Amino acid sequence: MKIKHQKIMRINILLLFFILNIIQLNAQIKFDYSSTNKIFEKARKENKLIILGISSSNCEKCNEHVLNELSNDSILMILKSNFIITNKNEVPLEITYDSSLIFSVEKNKGFLCLDNSGNILSAIAPVKINRKLFLEFLHRANVNKTKEINLSFYLNEFTATTKKEFNQIKNLLNIYDEIGLYPSQYLLDLICETAPEDSAKSRTFIQYLLKHGPQVNSKAFQYIAQDGEVFNTSWFRMDLKERVAINNLVFYKSMMVAIEKKDKAYAEAVANFKASSSNTRSFEAFQRTYDFELLRFYKAIKDTNMIINWSMKFVESYIVKLNVDSILRIDSLNTLRIKASTHLNQQDVSSSNVLNWDKEETAQIAKNSSFYSNILNEAAWTIYVYTKDNFKNNLALKWSKKSIEFEKNYAVLDTYARLLYRNNKIDEAITYELEAIKLAKEMKAKTTEFEQVLQNMNNKAKKIDEY
């Protein structure tokens, strides 16, 4: 397969971003929901690439929302001029790749960028999607288009080979790296099996394996850890930020497998890995991380009984006892610190908005109050949806009230209103539902369901929703 290295690309996405940063466009991304073949035909006709969002069947608009959240006016111009954007619930059959050799693209969700033949040029998984990474995703697609990287060719060549060789596997993994795809665990295990004997002593090779995120307890995972001294030397010579990213990737891929197989024992092993690698300084912190990840596992596999029981255990053990004022004070200090840091960056002519985006997103992530509010609200909503037990509903009411203390938004107000109504506090319920609708309208969110619930409350209906 011949790969051309041209000096001039069709478009340099990152450069165009800075040029267009002064342009103001008041528009949202438009998704094309035509059939896959029609989208390919349109891409050929307009000489454009295709961005394919993969989202769950119960949230067809999820990726549309994500892109609109990520995009400012400059990115909108780039997308409109150079890409056709579509969304599917799974990877279409027309797209050329071997799913057994790539880590669950259709289950990962996220985005793929394709040429008009269905060849994958770039990928970004939802482990972490922000504006900077999304721009890199677009840029990578154009680079690989210019280089004429053809993943299908390499996959077919690999599949046709009876005896798999180390260098061949490594070349395939390198292509994955250029595209941004995760290799399947089969390939990571296979490269360990075919590696030269001295590879287990090679810091470079161990780091290479680590960067691909081997799943917990896999052959590659055990291969990396077989020589403690080599592992420690390899691991601690890597940058801290990179080590954190690797641990997150290992956890993410492993938990995806546990969820897919509904394997509780493996989920426990993965949760243990996450808690052990989280740099926790106390047993309580370790246990809190472990319990939280298991709770997310039970939610993912929709085990109703375990969701209820684990929610009660987690919230009562760790969240209820938190002091709201202390958390809000910490958030305030974090926000001031990040704003100060951002301000300093803006004084530097060489700094860009791309860097400042990270600071803005960090400011949002730093809000512990939002995190705890969401946990309490989810737990309260879980009780509301799955059980009418009086004791549990009273607990949920207490959690919901505290979630509002951490952060008031239309979602938590709506949950609290419904729980109040279920506890026969009708007037108070109506007051909070009205406030939820008001905040939702301010955020330009849909209020149809809330307004129907409010109407049922005003009519003193026995059943105000489907739950």
N, C-alpha and C positions, 0 to 999 in steps of 0.2 A: 504494500500500500504506500503510495507516494504522498508525502505531506509537503505542501508548499509553504515556504516562509516568506511572505511578502512584507515589504517595509511599510506599505500604506494600507491601512485597514479601511473597510467600507465606512465605518464610523467609530470614533473613539468616544464611548459613552461618558467616561468620566470628564473629558475635556468639554464635551458638549454641555454637560451639567453646569459647569461653572459659567459658560458663555450665556446660558439661558436663565441663569439664576435671577436676572432682573426682570424677566418676562412674567406677567401676571395673567393667569388663565383661571377663570371661574368655571371649572368643569370637573366632572367625575369620570372615572374610567368606565368605558363601555365594554361589556363582555359580549362576545359573539357566541351564541348558543346553537349555531348551525351544526350539521353533522360533521364528523371528523374529516371525511373526504372533501366536503365543500370548503372547509377551512383550509385544507391543504391546497385546493384549487385556487382559492382566493389569495393565499400567500404567494403562490407561484405567479399569479397575475399581477400582484402589487409589489412583488419582489421584497417581501417582508418575512421576518422570522415569526415564530408562534410561541407565545407564552401560555402554557397549559397549567392551570391550577387544579390540584387534586384535593377534593374535600369530601367529607362524609355525606352519605345520602340524606341524612336528617338535617343537613345544613348546607344547602346548595348555594347560598349566598355568602358563605363564610369567607372564601378567598376574595370575593368582590369587596367585602368589608375590609379585609386585611390590606389589600392593595390601596384602597382609598385612604386608609389610615397611614400607610407608608408614604404616599405620594404627595409631593407639593407641586406647584405649578410647573416647575422645571422638569420633573420626572414625568408629569402628564404629557408634556410636549414630546419628550423622548419616546414614550410608549405609543402615543398617537401616530407619530411619524414613522416608526420603524417596526412595530409589532402588531400582530393580531392576537387578541387575548381571549381565551376561552376557559371553561371550567367543566370538569367531569368528576363523577363519583369514583372512577377508577381509571387506570391507564388504558386507553383504547387499544384494541388488537392491531390497529394499523401502525402503531409505533413499534419501531424495530429494536427490540432488546430481548435478552434472555433473562427472564425474571428469577431464574434459579441462581444466577450469578451476581445479582444485585440485591442489596438488602431492602426488600419489601418496599419498593418505590410507591406502589399503590396504597400501601398501608401507612407509610410514613406521612402522607399528605405533603403539602408544600407546593413547590412550583418546578416545572421543567421548561426549558427553552428548546425548541425544536426547529430544524430547518423544514423546508416544504416537502421533504421526503419522509419525515417522521423520525429522523435521526436526532438523538439527544445531544445537544451542544453544551448545556449547562443545567445544573440542578441546585436547588436550595431546599433543605429540609426544615421543618418548623421547630428544630431544637432552639434556634434563636434567629428570628428574622427582624432586622431593623433596616433603616434606610441605607446605611453605609453598606451592609452586606447585600442588600437588594441591588444596589448600583454595581457592586462587584459581580453579582450574578449576571446582570445584563452585559457588562463589559466582557466577562469570560465567554459568553455566548458568541460575541462578535469576534473575539480572538480565535476561538476554535472554528468558527465558520471560515475565517480567513486561512487558517492552517489546514482546512479540509479534513479535520478529524472525523473519522467515521467509526463510531463505536460498534456498529453491526459487523463491520469487517473483522475487527479484533475478536469479537465474541464468536463469530463463525469459525475463525481460524483456530481459536482455542478449543471449541467444541469438536472440531474435526480431528484434532490431534489425539491419538490414542494414549501415548505416554506423555504426561504433563511434565514439562521441564521448569526448573526454578526461574530461569531468566524470562521465559514466556509468561509465567504467572506474574512476575514482577512488572513486566512491561504492561500487562493488562491493568494491574493495580495503578500504575502510573497514569494510564489513560483515564481511569476513574477519578484520580486526583485532579487532573486537568479539567474534568467536567464538573466535579463536585459531587459525585455519587459515592455512596458507601458500598464497598464490596460485600458480598454475602459471607457469612461465617465459614462456609465451605471453602472459599478461596483463601481466607486467612489461615485456616487449618492446613490447607494443602501446601501453602508456601512454606509453612514450618516443617512439614513432612519431607519436602523436596530440597530444603535448604542445606548447604554444605555443613559438615559436622561442626566446624568452628564458628558457625553463625550464632550459636547460643551464647558464645563468649564475646560477640561483637556488640559494642555499645550502639553503634550506628544502626545495626539491624534491629536490635531491641527497640530503639526509639522509633524506627520505621514502623514496626508492628504496633506500638503503642498509639501512634498517631492515627491508626485506622480503627481504633476502638474495639478491640476484641471483646466478645461477650463474656460475661462472668462464667467461670468454670469451664469454658471451652478449651479445646486443645491448644489454641494459640495463647489463651490467657494463662494456662499452666506452663506452656513453653517459656513465656516471658519471665515467669516467677521461679523457674527451676534453679537458677543460680542467684541467690539473694544478694551477693556482693555485686555482681554484674548489673542486676536490676536496679539496686540502689544508686550505683554510679550513673547508670543511664537515666534514671528518673530524676534525680536531684540536680543533674546538669542541664535539665530543661527549665525554661522560664516558668515561673509560678503560674502565670496566666494561662500558659499552654497546658500545664498539668491539670489545672482546674477544668479546662475545656475537654481534655481527654477523659477525665473522670466522669464528666457530664455525658459525654458521648457513649462511654462504656455502659453507664447506667441506663441511658435512654434506649439504646439498642437492645439491651438485655431485658428491660421491663416490657418493651414492645413484644418480645418473644414470649415472655411469661403471660402477657395479656392475651396474645393470639392463641396460646395453648391452654389458657385458663389454668395454669400450673401454679398452685398456691405455694408449694415447696420451693419452686424456683423463684417465685416472687419474694419469698422470705429471704432467700440467699442474696437476691439483688438489692432488696431494701437494706440488708445488713452491710453490703458493699457500700451503698450510698452513705449510710450512717458512719461507717468506719472511715470513709474518705472525706468526710465533711469537716475535718479538723475540729471536731467537738471536744470540749475540755472537761465535760462532766458526763456521768452516766445518764443523767436526766436529758441532756441535750442529745445524746446518742439515741436514747429511747424515743424521744420526741420525733426525730427525723425518721427513725425506723417505722414508727406507728403511722406517721403522716403518709409515707410512701405506700404502705400496705392499704391505707384507707383509699388512696387514689387507685390502687390496683382493684380493690373491690368495686369501686365506682365504675371503673372501665369494663369489668366483666359483668356488671349489673347484678351483683349478688345482694339482693335487697336486705336480707337479714343481717348480713355482715356489714353492710353499709350503715344500717341503723345502729347496730351494736358498737361498731368501731368509731362512728361519729360521736356517740355518747361518751365513749371512753376517751377519745382524743380531746374533745372540747372540755369535758369536765376535769381532765387531768392537767391540761396545759394552758387553755385559753381563758377560761372563766376567771381564773385567779389573777390574770394580768391587770395591772393598773392602767386605765385608759389615759389618764393625764400624763403619766410617765412616758407612754408610747408616743403620744402626740408631741410631747416636748422633744423627744429624741428625733422625731420626724422633722420638726421645725429646725432643729440645729443642723440636721443632714442637708435639708433644702438650702439653708443659708450657706453652708460650706460649698455645696455644688454650684450654686449661683455665683459665688465668689470665684471659684475655679474657672467657670465659664467666662466670666467677665475678664479675667486675666488672659485667657486664650484669645478673646476678641480684640485685645490690645495688640496682639501679635499679627502683623500684616500677613505672615505666611500661613496662619491658621485658617481653616476653611469651615464652612457651615457643616460639612460632613462630620468633622470632629465635634462640633458643638451639638449636633444631633445626639451623639452618644451621651453627652452630658445631660441633655434634656430627658432622654429616656432613663438614664440612671436616676435622675431626680424622681421620676415616677416610681421606678422599682424600689427606691429607698423608702417609700412610704409604708412602713410596717403597719400603720393603722389600716391601710387598704387591704393588706394581706390578711390581717386578723378579722376585719369586717367581712371579707369574702368567705373565710372559713366558717365563721359563725352563721352567716346567711345561708351558705350551702347546707350546713348541718341542720339548721332550722327548717329549711325548705324540704330537705330529705324526710324529716319527721312528718312535716305537713302532708307530703305527697303519699308516703308509704304506710302511715299508721294513724289511727284515730284514738289511740290509747291516751287517756287523760293525763297520766303521769308524764308520758313522753312529750305530749303537746305542751304541757306547762313548762317543761324544760326548754322546749323549742322557743316558746314565747320569751323566756328569760334570755336565751341566746340572741334572739332577734333584736330585742331591745338593746342589748349590749353592742350588737353589730352597728346600730345607728349611732351609738356613742362614739365608736371608732371612726365611722365615716358615714355621713348621710348621703344617700343617693336613691334614685327611684326604685331600684331593685330591692334594696333592703327595706324601704318603706312599704312597698307592696307586700313583701313577705310578712312583715309585722302586722299590717292591716288584716290580712287573711287569717293569721293566727288569732288576732283579737276577735274577729268575727266568730271563729270556731269556738272561742271561749265565751261567746255570748256578750261581748263588749261592743255592741253594734255602733253606737254613736262615735266611740273612739276609733273604731275601725274605719268608718266613713271619713273621718278627719284625716287619718293617715293615708288613705287611698287617694283622696283629693290632692294631698301634698305630693304623692308619688306621681300622679298624672301631671301636675304642674311642673315638677322637675324633669320628667320625661319629655315634655313639650319644649322645655328650655334647651334640652340636649338634642332636640329634633329626632327623638326616638318614637317608634310607633306606640300609640296608646290605646289601640282598639280593644285589646284584651282587658286592660286596666279599666277602661270605661264601661265595658260589659260587666265586670266584677262590681264596679261601683253601683251600676244600675240595679244589679241583683241585691246588693247590700241595702240600697234605699227601699227596695221592695220587700226587704226582710225575707228573702228567699231561703229555703232550707239548704239549697245547694247553689253556691255562688260561682262554682267552676267545675271542671271535670274531675277534681280530686276528692 
